[in-house]
Structures are given as C-alpha cells and as structure tokens.
Amino acid sequence: MWTWWHNDLGDHPTFGGDFEAALGAIRARTVILNAQTDSHFPPVDSEYEARHIPGAESRPIPTIWGHLAPFNTEDQGFIGAALRELLEG
C-alpha cells in the first residue's frame, strides 16, 4: 500500500518532481486499460495520464466488474483485443 500511495513517476532527479514531464518521456506505444467502474484507478485518471504520454490512448473497459475486470471472462476478450492491437501495431 505504501508504494501505491507514494509512488510518483516524477520523483526522480531527471524530472525534478514533474509528473507530467515524466509521463511525456514515455516513448512506448501505450494503451491504458482500466474498467469504467474501477474505483481504484478511475478512467478520469487514465485520461489525464494518456493526454501527457505521446500517442497514448485511454480505453476504459465497459464492465461492471470494476478493478476485478481482468478476472471476468467477458472482459478478457476486450483486454486481449486491445493488447493484440497494441502489439501488432
């Protein structure tokens, strides 16, 4: 829990605490997947992060399963399709 609450990508000498600059330094193809109903990582957070990562996309999983969406068989199809698209791109 400590890492989750205190993890800050920008907390590095290269970025001097600038979270947005750290996100902007990411060069990997990026699709952020989280459930529309995820209360731990809500889509609004992912949309913010995607805006600061060059070429990134936030693609919320349409599910009622929240943070547990990856364990739902129906949601695994959505996740798998996004990952295949990302890796084939």
C-alpha positions in Angstrom: 0.0 0.0 0.0 2.8 2.4 0.8 4.2 2.1 -2.8 0.8 2.6 -4.3 0.1 5.8 -2.2 3.6 7.2 -2.5 4.7 6.1 -6.0 5.4 9.2 -8.1 6.8 8.7 -11.6 8.1 12.3 -11.5 10.0 11.8 -8.2 13.3 11.3 -10.0 16.3 13.6 -10.5 15.7 13.7 -14.2 12.2 15.1 -13.8 12.6 17.1 -10.6 9.2 16.0 -9.3 7.4 16.9 -12.6 4.9 14.1 -13.0 3.7 15.4 -16.4 7.3 15.6 -17.7 7.9 12.0 -16.6 4.8 10.9 -18.5 5.9 12.9 -21.5 9.2 10.9 -21.6 7.4 7.6 -22.2 8.0 6.5 -25.8 6.4 3.1 -25.8 3.1 2.6 -27.6 0.6 2.9 -24.8 -3.0 1.9 -24.3 -4.2 2.4 -20.7 -6.9 -0.2 -19.9 -9.0 0.1 -16.8 -12.6 -0.6 -16.0 -15.2 2.2 -16.4 -16.3 1.2 -12.9 -12.8 1.0 -11.3 -12.8 2.9 -8.1 -9.1 2.4 -7.5 -8.0 3.7 -10.9 -10.9 5.6 -12.4 -10.9 6.4 -16.1 -10.6 10.1 -15.5 -7.1 9.5 -14.1 -6.2 7.4 -17.1 -7.4 10.0 -19.5 -5.2 12.6 -17.7 -2.2 10.3 -18.0 -2.9 9.5 -21.7 -3.0 13.2 -22.5 0.6 13.5 -21.3 2.0 10.4 -22.9 2.8 10.9 -26.5 0.4 9.0 -28.7 -1.2 7.2 -25.7 -4.8 6.2 -25.5 -7.1 5.6 -22.6 -9.5 2.8 -23.4 -11.9 2.1 -20.5 -13.2 -1.5 -20.3 -17.1 -1.4 -20.5 -17.8 -3.5 -17.4 -19.5 -3.6 -14.1 -16.6 -5.6 -12.6 -14.6 -2.6 -11.5 -11.0 -3.3 -10.5 -11.6 -7.1 -11.0 -12.4 -6.8 -14.7 -9.3 -8.8 -15.8 -10.8 -11.8 -13.9 -14.1 -11.6 -15.8 -14.1 -13.9 -18.9 -16.2 -11.4 -20.9 -13.8 -8.6 -20.1 -10.8 -10.7 -21.0 -11.9 -10.6 -24.7 -11.8 -6.7 -24.6 -8.4 -6.7 -22.9 -7.0 -9.3 -25.2 -8.1 -7.5 -28.4 -6.6 -4.2 -27.1 -3.3 -6.0 -26.3 -3.2 -7.7 -29.7 -3.8 -4.4 -31.5 -1.1 -2.7 -29.4 1.5 -5.4 -30.0 0.7 -5.8 -33.7 0.8 -2.0 -34.3 
